Amino acid sequence: MSWQYDPPYDFYNTETTNEEMAERLNGTYFALWADSGELVGFFCTGKNARVPAGVLLDVYKEVLTDMGLGMNPKLTGKGNGTAFTSFIINCIEENYEGVSIRLTVALFNKRAIHLYKKLGFVPDKQFLTDIAEFMTMVKR
């Protein structure tokens, strides 16, 4: 929660609040550690992987497995995304067999959108919040 991303990815910086900490510890978040002991990133599934404004706009109506993820900012932009995200997808596919995966990404994040398309996700729905424009992407 103390990670600090450089602009424009500082959009993903979070504050350490009791609510944020409770969410991270509710059993839907998984930490990914390197053999060296460094925290590589995390992922979450279910409702916590959704953008609340998208819930209100009914973009998550279809029953799919929602996935959220975050990589240590020290490791971003260095070609680690494919292996990192593929590992997460494999974990989800092993635990939610036969269910399509959906993720939500901010439209400005062209780097992530390119990666997700490369991994088989296709654009689905778009929605606007007071902070940013988002898109859901689905891997069937």
Backbone as a printed PyTorch tensor [residue, N CA C, xyz], in Angstrom:
tensor([[[  0.8110,  -1.1890,   0.0000],
         [  0.0000,   0.0000,   0.0000],
         [  0.8580,   1.2580,   0.0000]],

        [[  2.1250,   1.1290,   0.3010],
         [  3.0030,   2.3060,   0.3140],
         [  3.7300,   2.5000,  -1.0130]],

        [[  3.4670,   1.6400,  -1.9790],
         [  4.1120,   1.8070,  -3.2760],
         [  3.7380,   3.1490,  -3.8910]],

        [[  4.7180,   3.7560,  -4.5490],
         [  4.4990,   5.0260,  -5.2210],
         [  4.9010,   4.8790,  -6.6830]],

        [[  3.9210,   4.9950,  -7.5660],
         [  4.1510,   4.9000,  -8.9970],
         [  4.4530,   6.2860,  -9.5510]],

        [[  5.2860,   6.3430, -10.5840],
         [  5.5860,   7.5980, -11.2690],
         [  4.4090,   7.9880, -12.1560]],

        [[  4.2390,   9.3050, -12.3960],
         [  3.1760,   9.7570, -13.3060],
         [  3.3420,   9.1310, -14.6950]],

        [[  2.2930,   8.8230, -15.3940],
         [  0.8860,   9.0270, -15.0260],
         [  0.3230,   7.8790, -14.1990]],

        [[  1.1710,   6.9050, -13.8820],
         [  0.7020,   5.7230, -13.1560],
         [  0.4870,   5.9880, -11.6660]],

        [[  0.8130,   7.1930, -11.1980],
         [  0.5430,   7.5620,  -9.8090],
         [ -0.9570,   7.5400,  -9.5130]],

        [[ -1.7410,   7.4440, -10.5610],
         [ -3.1830,   7.2240, -10.4550],
         [ -3.4640,   5.9950,  -9.5770]],

        [[ -2.5540,   5.0160,  -9.5830],
         [ -2.7360,   3.7580,  -8.8520],
         [ -2.2020,   3.8090,  -7.4180]],

        [[ -1.6170,   4.9320,  -7.0120],
         [ -1.1520,   5.0600,  -5.6320],
         [ -2.3540,   5.0290,  -4.6980]],

        [[ -2.2090,   4.3860,  -3.5630],
         [ -3.3140,   4.3090,  -2.6000],
         [ -2.8750,   4.8500,  -1.2510]],

        [[ -3.8330,   5.2450,  -0.4680],
         [ -3.5800,   5.6760,   0.8940],
         [ -3.7950,   4.4970,   1.8330]],

        [[ -3.0000,   4.4500,   2.8850],
         [ -3.1760,   3.4000,   3.8700],
         [ -4.2480,   3.8460,   4.8560]],

        [[ -5.4370,   3.3020,   4.6590],
         [ -6.5550,   3.5920,   5.5670],
         [ -7.0200,   2.2760,   6.1770]],

        [[ -7.8000,   2.3600,   7.2110],
         [ -8.3470,   1.1440,   7.8210],
         [ -9.1850,   0.3610,   6.8190]],

        [[ -9.9540,   1.0770,   5.9770],
         [-10.8000,   0.4160,   4.9820],
         [ -9.9490,  -0.3030,   3.9330]],

        [[ -8.9060,   0.3760,   3.4650],
         [ -8.0050,  -0.2410,   2.4790],
         [ -7.3230,  -1.4660,   3.0710]],

        [[ -6.8560,  -1.3530,   4.2910],
         [ -6.1810,  -2.4810,   4.9420],
         [ -7.1460,  -3.6460,   5.1410]],

        [[ -8.3610,  -3.3780,   5.5560],
         [ -9.3620,  -4.4390,   5.7490],
         [ -9.6470,  -5.1470,   4.4300]],

        [[ -9.7380,  -4.3740,   3.3420],
         [ -9.9820,  -4.9890,   2.0360],
         [ -8.8320,  -5.9130,   1.6540]],

        [[ -7.5980,  -5.4520,   1.8540],
         [ -6.4230,  -6.2580,   1.4730],
         [ -6.3340,  -7.5530,   2.2750]],

        [[ -6.9390,  -7.5520,   3.4510],
         [ -6.8400,  -8.7200,   4.3390],
         [ -8.1070,  -9.5710,   4.3740]],

        [[ -9.0500,  -9.3290,   3.4530],
         [-10.3360, -10.0350,   3.5200],
         [-10.3480, -11.3970,   2.8190]],

        [[ -9.2080, -11.8460,   2.3170],
         [ -9.1230, -13.1710,   1.7120],
         [ -9.2550, -13.2030,   0.2010]],

        [[ -9.4490, -12.0490,  -0.4300],
         [ -9.5510, -12.0210,  -1.8930],
         [ -8.2650, -11.5210,  -2.5440]],

        [[ -7.2890, -11.1210,  -1.7500],
         [ -5.9940, -10.6360,  -2.2620],
         [ -4.9100, -11.6840,  -2.0240]],

        [[ -4.0200, -11.8000,  -2.9970],
         [ -2.9220, -12.7630,  -2.9310],
         [ -1.6210, -12.0460,  -3.2470]],

        [[ -0.6210, -12.2170,  -2.3890],
         [  0.6910, -11.6020,  -2.5880],
         [  1.5680, -12.5430,  -3.4130]],

        [[  2.3640, -11.9660,  -4.2940],
         [  3.2950, -12.7340,  -5.1180],
         [  4.7200, -12.3140,  -4.7560]],

        [[  5.4930, -13.2750,  -4.2760],
         [  6.8490, -13.0100,  -3.7930],
         [  7.8760, -13.6480,  -4.7190]],

        [[  8.9990, -12.9800,  -4.9210],
         [ 10.1210, -13.5450,  -5.6730],
         [ 10.8990, -14.4690,  -4.7430]],

        [[ 11.6980, -15.3410,  -5.3200],
         [ 12.5450, -16.2230,  -4.5090],
         [ 13.4670, -15.4190,  -3.5930]],

        [[ 13.8080, -14.2020,  -3.9960],
         [ 14.6850, -13.3300,  -3.2100],
         [ 13.9870, -12.7660,  -1.9720]],

        [[ 12.6620, -12.9360,  -1.8830],
         [ 11.9010, -12.4060,  -0.7680],
         [ 11.2590, -11.0660,  -1.0580]],

        [[ 11.4930, -10.5150,  -2.2560],
         [ 10.9070,  -9.2330,  -2.6320],
         [  9.4460,  -9.4220,  -3.0380]],

        [[  8.5920,  -8.5100,  -2.6100],
         [  7.1880,  -8.5320,  -3.0170],
         [  7.1110,  -8.0550,  -4.4650]],

        [[  6.7230,  -8.9620,  -5.3580],
         [  6.6500,  -8.6680,  -6.7910],
         [  5.3450,  -7.9550,  -7.1080]],

        [[  4.2690,  -8.3700,  -6.4570],
         [  2.9770,  -7.7690,  -6.7250],
         [  1.8720,  -8.5060,  -6.0060]],

        [[  0.6620,  -8.2460,  -6.4510],
         [ -0.5110,  -8.8720,  -5.8470],
         [ -1.5820,  -9.0060,  -6.9070]],

        [[ -2.5760,  -9.8150,  -6.5860],
         [ -3.7870,  -9.8370,  -7.3930],
         [ -4.9730, -10.0930,  -6.4890]],

        [[ -6.1260,  -9.7310,  -6.9740],
         [ -7.3540,  -9.9830,  -6.2340],
         [ -8.4070, -10.4720,  -7.2140]],

        [[ -9.4340, -11.0790,  -6.6630],
         [-10.5310, -11.5850,  -7.4790],
         [-11.8460, -11.1340,  -6.8620]],

        [[-12.8890, -11.2410,  -7.6570],
         [-14.2220, -10.9420,  -7.1480],
         [-14.5420,  -9.4640,  -7.1160]],

        [[-15.4030,  -9.0910,  -6.1970],
         [-15.9170,  -7.7190,  -6.1180],
         [-14.8180,  -6.6880,  -5.8990]],

        [[-13.7740,  -7.0530,  -5.1770],
         [-12.6960,  -6.0950,  -4.9280],
         [-11.8960,  -5.7670,  -6.1860]],

        [[-12.0590,  -6.5490,  -7.2310],
         [-11.3680,  -6.2910,  -8.4880],
         [-12.1670,  -5.3480,  -9.3910]],

        [[-13.3120,  -4.9140,  -8.9260],
         [-14.1940,  -4.0530,  -9.7230],
         [-14.0560,  -2.5920,  -9.2980]],

        [[-14.2710,  -1.6970, -10.2440],
         [-14.3160,  -0.2640,  -9.9470],
         [-15.7330,   0.0520,  -9.4590]],

        [[-15.8720,   0.6150,  -8.2610],
         [-17.2170,   0.8470,  -7.7020],
         [-18.1700,   1.5820,  -8.6390]],

        [[-17.7050,   2.5790,  -9.3630],
         [-18.5920,   3.3050, -10.2900],
         [-19.1080,   2.3770, -11.3880]],

        [[-18.3050,   1.4200, -11.8060],
         [-18.7400,   0.4490, -12.8080],
         [-19.8400,  -0.4490, -12.2850]],

        [[-19.7760,  -0.7550, -11.0020],
         [-20.8380,  -1.5500, -10.3710],
         [-22.1550,  -0.7770, -10.4520]],

        [[-22.0980,   0.5070, -10.1080],
         [-23.3090,   1.3400, -10.1400],
         [-23.8670,   1.4780, -11.5570]],

        [[-22.9760,   1.4280, -12.5590],
         [-23.3970,   1.5520, -13.9540],
         [-23.7400,   0.2070, -14.5980]],

        [[-23.6740,  -0.8680, -13.7960],
         [-24.0660,  -2.2160, -14.2390],
         [-23.1530,  -2.8240, -15.3090]],

        [[-21.8890,  -2.4140, -15.3630],
         [-20.9910,  -2.9950, -16.3690],
         [-20.5250,  -4.4060, -15.9930]],

        [[-20.7380,  -4.7990, -14.7490],
         [-20.3040,  -6.1250, -14.2870],
         [-21.4740,  -7.1100, -14.2020]],

        [[-22.5240,  -6.8520, -14.9430],
         [-23.7360,  -7.6720, -14.8710],
         [-23.4660,  -9.1300, -15.2480]],

        [[-22.6720,  -9.3470, -16.3040],
         [-22.3580, -10.7050, -16.7390],
         [-21.5250, -11.4110, -15.6680]],

        [[-21.8500, -12.6570, -15.3820],
         [-21.1430, -13.4120, -14.3570],
         [-19.8160, -13.9180, -14.9250]],

        [[-18.7490, -13.2690, -14.4950],
         [-17.3850, -13.6240, -14.8970],
         [-16.4980, -13.5440, -13.6580]],

        [[-15.2930, -14.0650, -13.7530],
         [-14.3370, -13.9320, -12.6710],
         [-13.5730, -12.6270, -12.8630]],

        [[-13.7660, -11.6960, -11.9400],
         [-13.0630, -10.4200, -12.0230],
         [-11.6750, -10.5330, -11.4110]],

        [[-10.7200,  -9.8900, -12.0730],
         [ -9.3170,  -9.9510, -11.6780],
         [ -8.7690,  -8.5360, -11.5720]],

        [[ -8.0810,  -8.2610, -10.4900],
         [ -7.3460,  -7.0170, -10.3330],
         [ -5.9100,  -7.3670, -10.0080]],

        [[ -4.9840,  -6.4870, -10.3330],
         [ -3.5810,  -6.7930, -10.0820],
         [ -2.7740,  -5.5270,  -9.9060]],

        [[ -1.6430,  -5.6700,  -9.2770],
         [ -0.7010,  -4.5690,  -9.1200],
         [  0.7000,  -5.1240,  -9.0310]],

        [[  1.6120,  -4.4960,  -9.7660],
         [  3.0150,  -4.9200,  -9.7580],
         [  3.8490,  -3.8730,  -9.0180]],

        [[  4.8290,  -4.3350,  -8.3000],
         [  5.7690,  -3.4600,  -7.6200],
         [  6.2850,  -2.4200,  -8.6140]],

        [[  6.1670,  -1.1290,  -8.2980],
         [  6.5770,  -0.1020,  -9.2630],
         [  8.0470,  -0.1870,  -9.6820]],

        [[  8.8920,  -0.7890,  -8.8490],
         [ 10.3030,  -0.9710,  -9.2270],
         [ 10.4460,  -1.9330, -10.4010]],

        [[  9.4180,  -2.7450, -10.6480],
         [  9.4920,  -3.7840, -11.6810],
         [  8.6970,  -3.4420, -12.9360]],

        [[  7.9410,  -2.3450, -12.9100],
         [  7.1020,  -2.0010, -14.0580],
         [  7.9280,  -1.3570, -15.1700]],

        [[  7.4480,  -1.5210, -16.3990],
         [  8.1040,  -0.9100, -17.5500],
         [  9.4180,  -1.5480, -17.9320]],

        [[  9.6610,  -2.7670, -17.4370],
         [ 10.9330,  -3.4560, -17.6870],
         [ 10.7480,  -4.8120, -18.3590]],

        [[  9.5720,  -5.0370, -18.9520],
         [  9.3270,  -6.2920, -19.6440],
         [  8.8880,  -7.4320, -18.7510]],

        [[  8.4800,  -7.1360, -17.5250],
         [  8.0450,  -8.1790, -16.5820],
         [  6.5520,  -8.4690, -16.6460]],

        [[  5.7980,  -7.6400, -17.3330],
         [  4.3420,  -7.7350, -17.3200],
         [  3.7820,  -9.0300, -17.8570]],

        [[  4.3590,  -9.5430, -18.9420],
         [  3.8220, -10.7710, -19.5390],
         [  3.9260, -11.9440, -18.5770]],

        [[  5.1020, -12.1530, -18.0000],
         [  5.2830, -13.2780, -17.0730],
         [  4.4320, -13.0930, -15.8160]],

        [[  4.4070, -11.8750, -15.2900],
         [  3.6410, -11.5710, -14.0780],
         [  2.1490, -11.8240, -14.2930]],

        [[  1.5920, -11.2550, -15.3530],
         [  0.1560, -11.3760, -15.6110],
         [ -0.2110, -12.7950, -16.0310]],

        [[  0.6410, -13.4500, -16.7990],
         [  0.3800, -14.8440, -17.1930],
         [  0.3150, -15.7510, -15.9740]],

        [[  1.1920, -15.5230, -15.0040],
         [  1.1730, -16.3110, -13.7750],
         [ -0.1650, -16.1320, -13.0560]],

        [[ -0.6340, -14.8970, -12.9750],
         [ -1.9100, -14.6090, -12.3090],
         [ -3.0650, -15.2800, -13.0530]],

        [[ -3.0700, -15.1540, -14.3690],
         [ -4.1270, -15.7870, -15.1720],
         [ -4.1330, -17.2890, -14.9350]],

        [[ -2.9670, -17.9110, -14.9180],
         [ -2.8810, -19.3580, -14.6720],
         [ -3.4280, -19.7200, -13.2910]],

        [[ -3.1030, -18.9190, -12.2860],
         [ -3.6320, -19.1750, -10.9320],
         [ -5.1510, -19.1140, -10.9280]],

        [[ -5.7000, -18.1140, -11.5780],
         [ -7.1570, -17.9580, -11.6130],
         [ -7.7960, -19.0990, -12.3900]],

        [[ -7.2260, -19.4520, -13.5360],
         [ -7.8020, -20.5370, -14.3480],
         [ -7.7700, -21.8730, -13.6170]],

        [[ -6.7690, -22.0830, -12.7740],
         [ -6.7090, -23.3240, -11.9890],
         [ -7.7960, -23.3650, -10.9120]],

        [[ -8.1440, -22.2040, -10.3710],
         [ -9.1010, -22.1500,  -9.2710],
         [-10.5310, -21.8580,  -9.6970]],

        [[-10.7060, -21.3210, -10.8940],
         [-12.0400, -20.9910, -11.4040],
         [-12.1880, -21.6150, -12.7900]],

        [[-12.0530, -22.8980, -12.8410],
         [-12.0360, -23.6390, -14.1050],
         [-13.2670, -23.3570, -14.9710]],

        [[-13.0180, -23.0590, -16.2310],
         [-14.0880, -22.8920, -17.1990],
         [-14.8170, -21.5600, -17.1580]],

        [[-14.3600, -20.6230, -16.3270],
         [-15.0190, -19.3240, -16.2300],
         [-14.1410, -18.2670, -16.9110]],

        [[-14.7620, -17.4070, -17.6800],
         [-14.0280, -16.3300, -18.3430],
         [-13.5520, -15.3090, -17.3090]],

        [[-12.4520, -14.6160, -17.6410],
         [-11.8530, -13.6270, -16.7430],
         [-12.1050, -12.2270, -17.2870]],

        [[-12.4650, -11.3240, -16.3750],
         [-12.6630,  -9.9210, -16.7450],
         [-11.7440,  -9.0650, -15.8700]],

        [[-11.1900,  -8.0220, -16.4570],
         [-10.4300,  -7.0420, -15.6970],
         [-10.8950,  -5.6540, -16.1080]],

        [[-10.5610,  -4.6790, -15.3090],
         [-10.9090,  -3.2920, -15.5960],
         [ -9.6280,  -2.4860, -15.6050]],

        [[ -9.4600,  -1.6620, -16.6390],
         [ -8.2320,  -0.8890, -16.7970],
         [ -8.5850,   0.5480, -17.1480]],

        [[ -7.8010,   1.4870, -16.6340],
         [ -7.9770,   2.8870, -17.0010],
         [ -7.5410,   3.0650, -18.4510]],

        [[ -8.3350,   3.7870, -19.2290],
         [ -8.0640,   3.9370, -20.6620],
         [ -6.7360,   4.6120, -20.9690]],

        [[ -6.2300,   5.4530, -20.0660],
         [ -4.9410,   6.0870, -20.3210],
         [ -3.7840,   5.0960, -20.2720]],

        [[ -3.9990,   3.9330, -19.6380],
         [ -2.9260,   2.9690, -19.4170],
         [ -2.7230,   2.0940, -20.6600]],

        [[ -2.2090,   2.7150, -21.7060],
         [ -1.9960,   2.0330, -22.9930],
         [ -1.0340,   0.8540, -22.8510]],

        [[ -0.0570,   0.9930, -21.9710],
         [  0.9170,  -0.0800, -21.7550],
         [  0.2190,  -1.3440, -21.2590]],

        [[ -0.6810,  -1.2050, -20.2860],
         [ -1.4040,  -2.3660, -19.7490],
         [ -2.3850,  -2.9160, -20.7810]],

        [[ -3.0830,  -2.0310, -21.4890],
         [ -4.0500,  -2.4830, -22.4940],
         [ -3.3470,  -3.3020, -23.5700]],

        [[ -2.1820,  -2.8590, -24.0030],
         [ -1.4040,  -3.6070, -24.9960],
         [ -1.0560,  -5.0030, -24.4660]],

        [[ -0.6190,  -5.0660, -23.2290],
         [ -0.2710,  -6.3490, -22.6010],
         [ -1.4950,  -7.2570, -22.5190]],

        [[ -2.6160,  -6.7300, -22.0670],
         [ -3.8100,  -7.5550, -21.9090],
         [ -4.2980,  -8.0950, -23.2480]],

        [[ -4.2310,  -7.2750, -24.2870],
         [ -4.6030,  -7.7540, -25.6240],
         [ -3.6730,  -8.8730, -26.0650]],

        [[ -2.3920,  -8.7120, -25.7980],
         [ -1.4030,  -9.7370, -26.1440],
         [ -1.7000, -11.0610, -25.4460]],

        [[ -2.2790, -10.9830, -24.2570],
         [ -2.5940, -12.1810, -23.4680],
         [ -4.0010, -12.7160, -23.7290]],

        [[ -4.6870, -12.1610, -24.7260],
         [ -5.9670, -12.7230, -25.1450],
         [ -7.2060, -12.0120, -24.6430]],

        [[ -7.0590, -10.8920, -23.9480],
         [ -8.2190, -10.1220, -23.4980],
         [ -8.7080,  -9.2470, -24.6430]],

        [[-10.0150,  -9.0820, -24.7190],
         [-10.6130,  -8.2080, -25.7410],
         [-11.4240,  -7.1200, -25.0270]],

        [[-11.4320,  -5.9050, -25.5950],
         [-12.2140,  -4.8220, -24.9970],
         [-13.6900,  -5.1880, -24.9130]],

        [[-14.3330,  -4.7450, -23.8340],
         [-15.7530,  -5.0360, -23.6380],
         [-16.5200,  -3.7350, -23.4290]],

        [[-16.6580,  -3.2860, -22.2090],
         [-17.4660,  -2.0930, -21.9150],
         [-16.5690,  -0.9330, -21.4750]],

        [[-17.0290,   0.2960, -21.7210],
         [-16.3310,   1.4820, -21.2520],
         [-17.2600,   2.2920, -20.3590]],

        [[-16.6610,   2.9610, -19.3730],
         [-17.4520,   3.8320, -18.5120],
         [-16.5720,   4.9360, -17.9580]],

        [[-17.2150,   6.0120, -17.5820],
         [-16.5400,   7.2060, -17.1030],
         [-16.8600,   7.4200, -15.6310]],

        [[-15.8330,   7.7630, -14.8580],
         [-16.0330,   8.1520, -13.4650],
         [-15.5970,   9.6020, -13.3230]],

        [[-15.6820,  10.1360, -12.1220],
         [-15.2130,  11.5020, -11.9080],
         [-13.6880,  11.5790, -11.9030]],

        [[-13.0150,  10.4320, -11.9050],
         [-11.5490,  10.3870, -11.8610],
         [-10.9330,  10.0270, -13.2080]],

        [[-11.5340,   9.0620, -13.9140],
         [-10.9380,   8.5640, -15.1640],
         [-11.9710,   7.8000, -15.9800]],

        [[-11.5700,   7.4720, -17.2020],
         [-12.3820,   6.6140, -18.0570],
         [-11.7970,   5.2070, -17.9800]],

        [[-12.6690,   4.2270, -17.8870],
         [-12.2510,   2.8380, -17.7230],
         [-12.8100,   1.9620, -18.8360]],

        [[-12.1870,   0.8090, -18.9770],
         [-12.6570,  -0.2040, -19.9210],
         [-12.5450,  -1.5600, -19.2440]],

        [[-13.5690,  -2.3940, -19.4360],
         [-13.4440,  -3.7770, -19.0280],
         [-12.9090,  -4.5490, -20.2300]],

        [[-12.1500,  -5.5840, -19.9480],
         [-11.6230,  -6.4760, -20.9850],
         [-11.8860,  -7.8960, -20.5250]],

        [[-12.1810,  -8.7840, -21.4700],
         [-12.5770, -10.1480, -21.1380],
         [-11.7070, -11.1480, -21.8930]],

        [[-11.3230, -12.1920, -21.1820],
         [-10.6060, -13.3360, -21.7850],
         [-11.5210, -14.5330, -21.6430]],

        [[-12.0260, -15.0060, -22.7780],
         [-12.9740, -16.1290, -22.7600],
         [-12.2820, -17.4360, -23.0580]]])
